[in-house]
Amino acid sequence: MSEYFNSLEEAEHLLRQAEQDPTQAAEAAMAALRALLQEWSVAPTASTVVGLLKQAAETDPTLEHFRPEATVLDRFEPQPDAAERAKIFVDAARARLANI
C-alpha cells in the first residue's frame, strides 16, 4: 500500500475519533493534508494544519479557501464543531485523490 493511502486511512480513523474527542480534529486534518502531499510526491514539512495547507495549496491553489478552518483548528482549543472542520480536509483529500 502506498504512503498516501495509509495517511488517508489514518485521517479517516482520527476523524471518527474526533466526533467523540474534538482534540483529535487537527490531527485528522493534518493526516489528510499529508496524504495529498505524499500522493503529489511532496514531502510534508509543516507541523500545523495551516502549514500543511499552505504547502498543499502550492500544488492546488483551490485549497487556500480552507485557510479559516485550518486557522481555527490550529489556534483555538478544540471546539464542539472541530470534527466538522476536520471533515472538510478529509473530504477534500478524498475528492482530490479519487481524481488522480
VMD Tcl script that builds the backbone (N, CA, C; Angstrom):
set m [mol new atoms 300]
animate dup $m
set s [atomselect $m all]
$s set {name element resname resid chain x y z} {
  {N N MET 1 A 0.834 -1.187 0.000}
  {CA C MET 1 A 0.000 0.000 0.000}
  {C C MET 1 A 0.870 1.239 0.000}
  {N N SER 2 A 0.367 2.277 -0.618}
  {CA C SER 2 A 1.153 3.498 -0.711}
  {C C SER 2 A 1.066 4.314 0.582}
  {N N GLU 3 A 2.044 5.169 0.735}
  {CA C GLU 3 A 2.130 6.014 1.925}
  {C C GLU 3 A 0.908 6.933 2.035}
  {N N TYR 4 A 0.471 7.488 0.887}
  {CA C TYR 4 A -0.682 8.394 0.951}
  {C C TYR 4 A -1.928 7.657 1.403}
  {N N PHE 5 A -2.086 6.396 0.971}
  {CA C PHE 5 A -3.260 5.624 1.368}
  {C C PHE 5 A -3.273 5.430 2.883}
  {N N ASN 6 A -2.115 5.124 3.458}
  {CA C ASN 6 A -2.030 4.958 4.910}
  {C C ASN 6 A -2.365 6.255 5.640}
  {N N SER 7 A -1.900 7.385 5.108}
  {CA C SER 7 A -2.202 8.675 5.736}
  {C C SER 7 A -3.685 9.001 5.648}
  {N N LEU 8 A -4.300 8.690 4.510}
  {CA C LEU 8 A -5.733 8.948 4.375}
  {C C LEU 8 A -6.525 8.037 5.305}
  {N N GLU 9 A -6.116 6.800 5.411}
  {CA C GLU 9 A -6.771 5.873 6.334}
  {C C GLU 9 A -6.654 6.384 7.779}
  {N N GLU 10 A -5.468 6.887 8.128}
  {CA C GLU 10 A -5.260 7.464 9.456}
  {C C GLU 10 A -6.167 8.678 9.665}
  {N N ALA 11 A -6.288 9.514 8.642}
  {CA C ALA 11 A -7.148 10.701 8.737}
  {C C ALA 11 A -8.591 10.306 8.991}
  {N N GLU 12 A -9.063 9.293 8.296}
  {CA C GLU 12 A -10.449 8.853 8.485}
  {C C GLU 12 A -10.656 8.271 9.879}
  {N N HIS 13 A -9.673 7.533 10.361}
  {CA C HIS 13 A -9.746 6.979 11.716}
  {C C HIS 13 A -9.778 8.109 12.757}
  {N N LEU 14 A -8.878 9.075 12.609}
  {CA C LEU 14 A -8.839 10.211 13.537}
  {C C LEU 14 A -10.108 11.042 13.469}
  {N N LEU 15 A -10.683 11.155 12.277}
  {CA C LEU 15 A -11.936 11.899 12.134}
  {C C LEU 15 A -13.052 11.224 12.931}
  {N N ARG 16 A -13.128 9.903 12.857}
  {CA C ARG 16 A -14.143 9.190 13.649}
  {C C ARG 16 A -13.912 9.431 15.139}
  {N N GLN 17 A -12.660 9.427 15.577}
  {CA C GLN 17 A -12.350 9.711 16.981}
  {C C GLN 17 A -12.718 11.142 17.352}
  {N N ALA 18 A -12.498 12.063 16.434}
  {CA C ALA 18 A -12.767 13.484 16.705}
  {C C ALA 18 A -14.244 13.755 16.948}
  {N N GLU 19 A -15.103 12.901 16.433}
  {CA C GLU 19 A -16.537 13.079 16.677}
  {C C GLU 19 A -16.856 12.945 18.161}
  {N N GLN 20 A -16.072 12.151 18.891}
  {CA C GLN 20 A -16.240 11.998 20.336}
  {C C GLN 20 A -15.226 12.814 21.124}
  {N N ASP 21 A -14.060 13.023 20.532}
  {CA C ASP 21 A -12.957 13.718 21.199}
  {C C ASP 21 A -12.408 14.793 20.259}
  {N N PRO 22 A -12.908 16.023 20.356}
  {CA C PRO 22 A -12.502 17.093 19.431}
  {C C PRO 22 A -10.995 17.369 19.404}
  {N N THR 23 A -10.255 16.895 20.400}
  {CA C THR 23 A -8.811 17.129 20.388}
  {C C THR 23 A -8.125 16.378 19.249}
  {N N GLN 24 A -8.793 15.435 18.630}
  {CA C GLN 24 A -8.220 14.666 17.518}
  {C C GLN 24 A -8.450 15.327 16.161}
  {N N ALA 25 A -9.228 16.393 16.122}
  {CA C ALA 25 A -9.624 17.009 14.854}
  {C C ALA 25 A -8.435 17.561 14.068}
  {N N ALA 26 A -7.565 18.295 14.710}
  {CA C ALA 26 A -6.421 18.869 13.995}
  {C C ALA 26 A -5.534 17.759 13.434}
  {N N GLU 27 A -5.349 16.690 14.194}
  {CA C GLU 27 A -4.546 15.562 13.714}
  {C C GLU 27 A -5.185 14.921 12.487}
  {N N ALA 28 A -6.503 14.833 12.470}
  {CA C ALA 28 A -7.204 14.273 11.306}
  {C C ALA 28 A -6.988 15.143 10.078}
  {N N ALA 29 A -7.104 16.445 10.262}
  {CA C ALA 29 A -6.889 17.372 9.144}
  {C C ALA 29 A -5.456 17.290 8.630}
  {N N MET 30 A -4.501 17.218 9.546}
  {CA C MET 30 A -3.098 17.138 9.127}
  {C C MET 30 A -2.808 15.830 8.397}
  {N N ALA 31 A -3.378 14.730 8.850}
  {CA C ALA 31 A -3.170 13.451 8.171}
  {C C ALA 31 A -3.740 13.496 6.756}
  {N N ALA 32 A -4.887 14.137 6.590}
  {CA C ALA 32 A -5.488 14.256 5.256}
  {C C ALA 32 A -4.603 15.090 4.334}
  {N N LEU 33 A -4.079 16.186 4.849}
  {CA C LEU 33 A -3.195 17.025 4.036}
  {C C LEU 33 A -1.883 16.312 3.721}
  {N N ARG 34 A -1.372 15.556 4.684}
  {CA C ARG 34 A -0.161 14.772 4.413}
  {C C ARG 34 A -0.414 13.754 3.301}
  {N N ALA 35 A -1.599 13.156 3.290}
  {CA C ALA 35 A -1.934 12.183 2.235}
  {C C ALA 35 A -1.869 12.841 0.861}
  {N N LEU 36 A -2.429 14.033 0.753}
  {CA C LEU 36 A -2.375 14.743 -0.526}
  {C C LEU 36 A -0.936 15.028 -0.933}
  {N N LEU 37 A -0.181 15.569 -0.012}
  {CA C LEU 37 A 1.206 15.915 -0.328}
  {C C LEU 37 A 2.008 14.685 -0.742}
  {N N GLN 38 A 1.812 13.592 -0.040}
  {CA C GLN 38 A 2.542 12.365 -0.364}
  {C C GLN 38 A 2.167 11.863 -1.759}
  {N N GLU 39 A 0.892 11.922 -2.088}
  {CA C GLU 39 A 0.476 11.480 -3.424}
  {C C GLU 39 A 1.067 12.380 -4.500}
  {N N TRP 40 A 1.244 13.646 -4.188}
  {CA C TRP 40 A 1.817 14.583 -5.152}
  {C C TRP 40 A 3.344 14.570 -5.112}
  {N N SER 41 A 3.917 13.626 -4.386}
  {CA C SER 41 A 5.380 13.490 -4.259}
  {C C SER 41 A 6.036 14.723 -3.648}
  {N N VAL 42 A 5.333 15.318 -2.695}
  {CA C VAL 42 A 5.852 16.468 -1.951}
  {C C VAL 42 A 6.024 16.013 -0.502}
  {N N ALA 43 A 7.203 16.172 0.028}
  {CA C ALA 43 A 7.448 15.776 1.416}
  {C C ALA 43 A 6.767 16.761 2.358}
  {N N PRO 44 A 5.845 16.286 3.207}
  {CA C PRO 44 A 5.219 17.175 4.185}
  {C C PRO 44 A 6.270 17.657 5.185}
  {N N THR 45 A 6.398 18.965 5.312}
  {CA C THR 45 A 7.416 19.509 6.211}
  {C C THR 45 A 6.821 20.305 7.368}
  {N N ALA 46 A 5.596 20.737 7.254}
  {CA C ALA 46 A 4.979 21.564 8.294}
  {C C ALA 46 A 4.409 20.685 9.411}
  {N N SER 47 A 4.215 21.297 10.563}
  {CA C SER 47 A 3.680 20.571 11.709}
  {C C SER 47 A 2.370 21.166 12.207}
  {N N THR 48 A 1.733 21.984 11.371}
  {CA C THR 48 A 0.440 22.570 11.712}
  {C C THR 48 A -0.502 22.388 10.535}
  {N N VAL 49 A -1.798 22.540 10.796}
  {CA C VAL 49 A -2.784 22.442 9.718}
  {C C VAL 49 A -2.534 23.567 8.710}
  {N N VAL 50 A -2.327 24.783 9.190}
  {CA C VAL 50 A -2.097 25.918 8.290}
  {C C VAL 50 A -0.837 25.695 7.455}
  {N N GLY 51 A 0.222 25.211 8.078}
  {CA C GLY 51 A 1.462 24.983 7.352}
  {C C GLY 51 A 1.315 23.929 6.268}
  {N N LEU 52 A 0.655 22.819 6.582}
  {CA C LEU 52 A 0.433 21.772 5.587}
  {C C LEU 52 A -0.508 22.251 4.493}
  {N N LEU 53 A -1.508 23.057 4.875}
  {CA C LEU 53 A -2.425 23.607 3.880}
  {C C LEU 53 A -1.670 24.522 2.925}
  {N N LYS 54 A -0.808 25.345 3.465}
  {CA C LYS 54 A -0.022 26.249 2.619}
  {C C LYS 54 A 0.836 25.440 1.639}
  {N N GLN 55 A 1.430 24.388 2.128}
  {CA C GLN 55 A 2.242 23.527 1.279}
  {C C GLN 55 A 1.380 22.882 0.182}
  {N N ALA 56 A 0.216 22.369 0.548}
  {CA C ALA 56 A -0.671 21.719 -0.421}
  {C C ALA 56 A -1.227 22.722 -1.426}
  {N N ALA 57 A -1.464 23.951 -0.977}
  {CA C ALA 57 A -2.015 24.977 -1.867}
  {C C ALA 57 A -1.019 25.398 -2.943}
  {N N GLU 58 A 0.247 25.091 -2.753}
  {CA C GLU 58 A 1.224 25.369 -3.809}
  {C C GLU 58 A 0.973 24.479 -5.025}
  {N N THR 59 A 0.413 23.294 -4.804}
  {CA C THR 59 A 0.061 22.384 -5.898}
  {C C THR 59 A -1.376 22.606 -6.344}
  {N N ASP 60 A -2.274 22.817 -5.387}
  {CA C ASP 60 A -3.692 23.021 -5.694}
  {C C ASP 60 A -4.173 24.291 -4.995}
  {N N PRO 61 A -4.104 25.435 -5.691}
  {CA C PRO 61 A -4.474 26.712 -5.070}
  {C C PRO 61 A -5.919 26.780 -4.558}
  {N N THR 62 A -6.793 25.918 -5.037}
  {CA C THR 62 A -8.180 25.952 -4.563}
  {C C THR 62 A -8.289 25.580 -3.088}
  {N N LEU 63 A -7.287 24.912 -2.560}
  {CA C LEU 63 A -7.306 24.543 -1.141}
  {C C LEU 63 A -7.172 25.757 -0.231}
  {N N GLU 64 A -6.654 26.834 -0.757}
  {CA C GLU 64 A -6.422 28.041 0.045}
  {C C GLU 64 A -7.703 28.557 0.695}
  {N N HIS 65 A -8.856 28.292 0.093}
  {CA C HIS 65 A -10.087 28.817 0.701}
  {C C HIS 65 A -10.462 28.085 1.994}
  {N N PHE 66 A -9.707 27.045 2.372}
  {CA C PHE 66 A -9.927 26.364 3.649}
  {C C PHE 66 A -9.081 26.954 4.777}
  {N N ARG 67 A -8.354 28.022 4.486}
  {CA C ARG 67 A -7.466 28.608 5.491}
  {C C ARG 67 A -8.193 29.001 6.784}
  {N N PRO 68 A -9.391 29.593 6.755}
  {CA C PRO 68 A -10.044 29.933 8.030}
  {C C PRO 68 A -10.268 28.711 8.928}
  {N N GLU 69 A -10.678 27.589 8.334}
  {CA C GLU 69 A -10.891 26.383 9.130}
  {C C GLU 69 A -9.573 25.860 9.691}
  {N N ALA 70 A -8.525 25.925 8.888}
  {CA C ALA 70 A -7.208 25.486 9.344}
  {C C ALA 70 A -6.731 26.349 10.512}
  {N N THR 71 A -6.952 27.635 10.406}
  {CA C THR 71 A -6.536 28.555 11.467}
  {C C THR 71 A -7.256 28.247 12.771}
  {N N VAL 72 A -8.550 27.996 12.700}
  {CA C VAL 72 A -9.311 27.669 13.913}
  {C C VAL 72 A -8.797 26.372 14.531}
  {N N LEU 73 A -8.540 25.370 13.702}
  {CA C LEU 73 A -8.044 24.095 14.240}
  {C C LEU 73 A -6.683 24.263 14.913}
  {N N ASP 74 A -5.845 25.143 14.386}
  {CA C ASP 74 A -4.509 25.356 14.950}
  {C C ASP 74 A -4.495 26.264 16.170}
  {N N ARG 75 A -5.296 27.305 16.161}
  {CA C ARG 75 A -5.105 28.382 17.134}
  {C C ARG 75 A -5.993 28.319 18.367}
  {N N PHE 76 A -7.085 27.599 18.304}
  {CA C PHE 76 A -8.033 27.624 19.411}
  {C C PHE 76 A -8.165 26.250 20.053}
  {N N GLU 77 A -8.594 26.249 21.286}
  {CA C GLU 77 A -8.899 24.986 21.947}
  {C C GLU 77 A -9.956 24.272 21.109}
  {N N PRO 78 A -9.899 22.954 21.043}
  {CA C PRO 78 A -10.876 22.223 20.227}
  {C C PRO 78 A -12.314 22.585 20.601}
  {N N GLN 79 A -13.049 22.977 19.603}
  {CA C GLN 79 A -14.443 23.364 19.767}
  {C C GLN 79 A -15.343 22.168 19.465}
  {N N PRO 80 A -16.609 22.224 19.885}
  {CA C PRO 80 A -17.518 21.117 19.593}
  {C C PRO 80 A -17.647 20.826 18.090}
  {N N ASP 81 A -17.432 21.836 17.250}
  {CA C ASP 81 A -17.544 21.626 15.804}
  {C C ASP 81 A -16.210 21.271 15.145}
  {N N ALA 82 A -15.201 20.949 15.941}
  {CA C ALA 82 A -13.871 20.665 15.403}
  {C C ALA 82 A -13.888 19.490 14.427}
  {N N ALA 83 A -14.679 18.472 14.707}
  {CA C ALA 83 A -14.747 17.321 13.800}
  {C C ALA 83 A -15.303 17.744 12.444}
  {N N GLU 84 A -16.268 18.643 12.444}
  {CA C GLU 84 A -16.822 19.131 11.171}
  {C C GLU 84 A -15.777 19.919 10.395}
  {N N ARG 85 A -14.966 20.687 11.093}
  {CA C ARG 85 A -13.884 21.426 10.424}
  {C C ARG 85 A -12.864 20.442 9.846}
  {N N ALA 86 A -12.507 19.427 10.599}
  {CA C ALA 86 A -11.550 18.427 10.109}
  {C C ALA 86 A -12.117 17.655 8.923}
  {N N LYS 87 A -13.408 17.408 8.948}
  {CA C LYS 87 A -14.062 16.665 7.860}
  {C C LYS 87 A -13.877 17.385 6.524}
  {N N ILE 88 A -13.806 18.686 6.550}
  {CA C ILE 88 A -13.577 19.467 5.339}
  {C C ILE 88 A -12.272 19.028 4.669}
  {N N PHE 89 A -11.237 18.828 5.468}
  {CA C PHE 89 A -9.932 18.442 4.927}
  {C C PHE 89 A -9.914 16.985 4.479}
  {N N VAL 90 A -10.558 16.120 5.251}
  {CA C VAL 90 A -10.617 14.706 4.875}
  {C C VAL 90 A -11.403 14.552 3.574}
  {N N ASP 91 A -12.534 15.245 3.467}
  {CA C ASP 91 A -13.332 15.184 2.238}
  {C C ASP 91 A -12.572 15.749 1.041}
  {N N ALA 92 A -11.859 16.849 1.260}
  {CA C ALA 92 A -11.079 17.453 0.174}
  {C C ALA 92 A -9.987 16.508 -0.294}
  {N N ALA 93 A -9.331 15.848 0.641}
  {CA C ALA 93 A -8.283 14.900 0.263}
  {C C ALA 93 A -8.880 13.716 -0.496}
  {N N ARG 94 A -9.976 13.166 0.005}
  {CA C ARG 94 A -10.628 12.050 -0.679}
  {C C ARG 94 A -10.985 12.424 -2.112}
  {N N ALA 95 A -11.577 13.591 -2.282}
  {CA C ALA 95 A -12.031 14.022 -3.608}
  {C C ALA 95 A -10.848 14.186 -4.561}
  {N N ARG 96 A -9.793 14.798 -4.087}
  {CA C ARG 96 A -8.646 15.015 -4.951}
  {C C ARG 96 A -7.915 13.720 -5.266}
  {N N LEU 97 A -7.822 12.827 -4.298}
  {CA C LEU 97 A -7.145 11.564 -4.525}
  {C C LEU 97 A -7.958 10.651 -5.425}
  {N N ALA 98 A -9.270 10.785 -5.399}
  {CA C ALA 98 A -10.118 9.989 -6.289}
  {C C ALA 98 A -9.942 10.404 -7.738}
  {N N ASN 99 A -9.544 11.660 -7.950}
  {CA C ASN 99 A -9.367 12.171 -9.312}
  {C C ASN 99 A -7.961 11.964 -9.858}
  {N N ILE 100 A -7.101 11.370 -9.049}
  {CA C ILE 100 A -5.713 11.163 -9.505}
  {C C ILE 100 A -5.613 9.827 -10.220}
}
mol reanalyze $m
mol bondsrecalc $m
mol representation Tube
mol addrep $m
